[in-house]
Every structure is written in C-alpha cells, then in structure tokens.
Amino acid sequence: MIIDDQHYDVIIIGSGAGGGTLARKLAPTGKKILILERGDFLERESSQLIDTEVFKKEQFHGPEAWHDRTGEPFYPQTRYCVGGNTKIWSGVLLRMRDRDFETVQHQDGLSPEWPLKYSDFEPYYTEAEQLYQVHGRIGDDPTEPPHSSGYPEPEVAHEPDIQTVFDTLSKQGLHPAYLPLGLGDQGRTDSEDTGVSPALKHENVTLKTGAQVISLHTNPSGSEIRGVQVKIGHHSYLFSGHIIVLACGAVNSAALLLRSANEKHPNGIANRSDLVGRNLMKQLLSVVVQLTASSHSGLFPRTVGLNDFYWGDKDFPYPMGHVQNSGGIFQDVIFSEAPPIFSALARAIPNFGLRQLATRSIGWWLQTEDLPNPNNRVWFFGDKLRVDYEPNNEEAHDRLVYRWVDILRQVETAQPQLFNRSTHPRSDMPIPIVAHQCGTCRFGEDPAKSVLDLNCRTHEVDNLYVVDSSFFPSNTAVSPGLTVMANALRVGEHLIQRLA
Ligand SMILES: Cc1cc2nc3c(=O)[nH]c(=O)nc-3n(C[C@H](O)[C@H](O)[C@H](O)COP(=O)(O)OP(=O)(O)OC[C@H]3O[C@@H](n4cnc5c(N)ncnc54)[C@H](O)[C@@H]3O)c2cc1C
C-alpha cells in the first residue's frame, strides 16, 4: 500500500449532491481539502441526452452488480462520476413540506419525526436554491412551506401542450404549480459545475478521480478514522485527514461502513446501533403515459408539479404523494429508462414505435413516500452487496395512480383535439431504480436509535461525518436532492466552526 505523505484537514468521499456541495462550502476556508471520487469527469455530450441515445437502457447504470433480497443480481441506475447522480438528474429541486418533518400517519404506518424542523433547514434551502440557480414561482401550491426569500430565478415556461393541461387542471379546481428547476447557462445545474468546479478554483482543494474508497481504518481505540484506503488504478493508497466525510450515496456509504468492520467496530464502523444500512427507502415511483393526438419535439423539461393529494383525498385521509410531468422523453433519463413502459405500450398499441412514443406522449411521474423498515437494508452476503427492499405503503400509491388517471381522462374530455383518448400505460419502477435512495444512516439524538448526531457526525467516531441522503429519518414524497444539498450546507457551517 502506498502511504500518501500529505495530511488533509478534510477528506470528502464522493462528489455528488452532498459531497460536491460541501466542497464548495468549505473551499473558501483555506483548509486543505481532498475530494476522493470513484468516477471520472463525464464528457459533456454524454451528460446531455441525444435523441434515441436515451434508449440505450444500460447507459446510466452502475458498473457493478448489487443483489436483491432473493440474491438475484441487478445493475443499479446510479452514476459514478464527478457530480454523482446530479449529472443525470432532472434538476427538480423541491423543498420538503413543513409537515414532512413531523410524525405523519400513513395508511401503512408512521412516518417518523425528524429531530430538526423545517425552520432549521429553511435558511439552507434558500442558500442551496441560490447556489443551484433554482427557477420557480411561489404561491400556486398550497402545500409549499414558507420561504424567507423568493426563488432566485423566474419560473420556466411550459411547453404549449403542457400549458393547456396546466390550465385545464386549474379549471378543475386543482392547484398545479411550476416545478422549481435548477438551471444555468449549460442546462441543468449539477454538483460538478456548481459544487466541485468552483471549489477547485481554490488552491487548497484537490480532487482525485478514479479513486474508489474501499475501506476506512480507525485508531486502536476505534474513536477516530486514521486512514482512508483507496484504489486508484491498480494501486492501493492510504490517505489521512483530520475530518473524514462520507458522501457516497445512501447505499454506498452504508456499504463502506459495513465493509470497514474491525475489532472495535465488529458490525461495521459506527454501527453499535445496528442501524447502518437499515431503513433504506427509495419511494414508490411510477410513470403513467398519456398519448397525444399530434406530435411534439419530445424535448422539454419537467415543469408541472401537483400536490393536491400530497396529504390525502376526500375518501382517503392518508398521504398519497406528488405528481409531476416527466419531461420530454428525449430529455428525461428515468422516464426513458423504464423499459416496462415500452412493453405495456406495445401490448396496448401494437406497432407503436419508440420515436412515436417520444413525440406523441406526455409522461406523468408519480411518487409516494415509502416508510422506514429495518428489514429493508444494505448488507453483505460474503462479498456480495445485498439490497433487501420490499415496498410498503402501496395502496396509497395505487390510489394516487388511479386518481391521476381519472383526472387525465377529464383533461382529455375537455381537450379532445389534443389527446388520443385511449389507454394510460403505467410502469412501476423496479429495484434497480434507486434514484431516491436514502435513510441508511439516519440522524437523531439517541445513539441507540440513530447512526448520526444532529451535525451528521457518527455517534461513535469523533471525526467521521456522513452528508449524503443516508441521514434521512423518513423519505417524504418530494425528490430528495435539494434537502441533501441544504443539509450539506448546514453541516458545512458546523465544520467551518469546528475547523476554526
Ligand atoms: C436519473 C435520476 C434522476 C433524478 N432526478 C432528481 C430530481 O429531479 N430532483 C431531485 O431532487 N433528485 C433527483 N434524483 C436524486 C438525486 O440525484 C439524489 O438524491 C442525489 O444525487 C443524492 O446525493 P448523494 O450525495 O446522496 O449521492 P450522489 O449524488 O449519488 O453522489 C455519490 C457520489 O459518491 C461517489 N462514490 C460512491 N462510492 C464511492 C466510493 N467508494 N469512493 C469514492 N466515491 C464514491 C459516486 O461516484 C458519486 O459521485 C435523481 C436521481 C437519478 C438517478
């Protein structure tokens, strides 16, 4: 093993939403910072989707197999590169609703309270929205929590067909709203352009790409991380730092802690609670397709969000979830990577080609909160990474889907010139779609019931932090990215004080 002779103030492992944002926050301190990123820079053209390229369905999947609860291998939809999954995301940057931070009764059980509240996160949401240049408009969505200042940029206009749907929904008494979108000169903002690249302008920040962390080593008492073991090319290196921050994503950060088990941490680093890897959540996600009568470009962003059923419906007093249009299929990774859509459509409408699907359809993306279950977990069976996940809260999700299809039918009746009134194929996202993974190292005050303290420092190891989506105690039904970034900024503020 090659021992690096530098000592860093902070080592950040992973450069996605959490790690990239934290690097940007810490860079101006002048502290010596090392970012270790498993992937490389994504070439710009391959981070933009080009026409039928999106149909190469494995393009955005990870290189190694994980294993489901039956032991079957699968290739997760996760991107290892500078910027992490923000390089392939849709850039919809929603705040959690204020009630999401409280205990909420769902049909299938309780969504637990967060140890911090919306008001604790609000300043960091605002900071994250400024950094990531969020375009949006406040006031249309009754579930939107209070903002201390408006969005930094105006909302993005809808495509003409989408505008018609938006207006029709409003006439039905619903409350469609402009989705908040992170957009810069180069398209969607991400944690490379907004986090890592500006951080690297400071000479105290170093990035090593192609640097996969494979193990963490503690001091003999187990109270501190002393060494970070990294595979770079064919060689193994050992780096040391005063503060170590994990930001590998909820599955990979938990996996790294578990894989680093030693005599003082026999169940994995910082895992006396036995909670590392447990309570994995990934939301229930479905796409419903609506067929249009004439063709469009297939190239437009997600712009419509609807939360009328976020907390329930007239005859269902439990949260159901969030709806958004899925964006043109040539521009939207998750939508295009949902192969079941194609088979559902092929059955419903024989001879319907992929290009037709892209230009003659509008997709609707529905997301429902799943509840933490300790048996949904990341663990190792021998050297195989297992992701045991059994969905829950499914009736709430089904109700959202059925309710939405009803609404789409009403829209089609009101706008017969626009829509082909036929079927509404539905596709549920299978296990490899781990886009909204979270919860594997929940934060809290009680070391017996959480892995991280309120500053996202592990309860057991003084210099070890986790700033990716692992810290979520519950998943909510909004997309997680903005909360991950806001939290990284919050933890960054704590680290700046600690390092002073
Ligand atoms: C297709 C897609 C679309 C999405 N759209 C949205 C959206 O519109 N809005 C939204 O809010 N969220 C969206 N998400 C989710 C969002 O991208 C994630 O919530 C967010 O990126 C999570 O941030 P993170 O820091 O936890 O992990 P990531 O962003 O995944 O970053 C983890 C980083 O760690 C690196 N890494 C992993 N293991 C190691 C290791 N051992 N050593 C070194 N480096 C390592 C990875 O390469 C990666 O760079 C989307 C996700 C996907 C996949």
The ligand as an ORCA input file, in Angstrom:
! r2SCAN-3c Opt
* xyz 0 1
  C     -31.940      9.564    -13.104
  C     -32.059     10.348    -11.831
  C     -32.864     11.487    -11.797
  C     -33.006     12.210    -10.605
  N     -33.745     13.371    -10.616
  C     -33.847     14.100     -9.475
  C     -34.530     15.345     -9.453
  O     -35.046     15.813    -10.463
  N     -34.614     16.006     -8.275
  C     -34.038     15.535     -7.130
  O     -34.141     16.188     -6.086
  N     -33.364     14.368     -7.122
  C     -33.249     13.660     -8.262
  N     -32.531     12.492     -8.261
  C     -31.943     12.054     -6.984
  C     -30.653     12.819     -6.692
  O     -29.787     12.733     -7.797
  C     -30.032     12.223     -5.437
  O     -30.957     12.376     -4.369
  C     -28.736     12.912     -5.046
  O     -27.809     12.936     -6.101
  C     -28.163     12.180     -3.838
  O     -26.971     12.804     -3.467
  P     -25.846     11.993     -2.703
  O     -24.781     12.953     -2.361
  O     -26.510     11.210     -1.631
  O     -25.314     10.893     -3.755
  P     -24.802     11.012     -5.242
  O     -25.211     12.280     -5.886
  O     -25.190      9.742     -5.887
  O     -23.220     11.048     -5.094
  C     -22.462      9.970     -4.609
  C     -21.042     10.112     -5.137
  O     -20.180      9.220     -4.456
  C     -19.321      8.581     -5.381
  N     -18.913      7.319     -4.760
  C     -19.693      6.245     -4.473
  N     -18.974      5.292     -3.845
  C     -17.701      5.772     -3.742
  C     -16.507      5.260     -3.188
  N     -16.472      4.053     -2.595
  N     -15.371      6.016     -3.265
  C     -15.393      7.251     -3.845
  N     -16.517      7.781     -4.379
  C     -17.661      7.064     -4.314
  C     -20.178      8.442     -6.619
  O     -19.406      8.240     -7.781
  C     -20.922      9.775     -6.618
  O     -20.184     10.795     -7.255
  C     -32.352     11.772     -9.430
  C     -31.546     10.632     -9.478
  C     -31.386      9.931    -10.659
  C     -30.502      8.711    -10.684
*
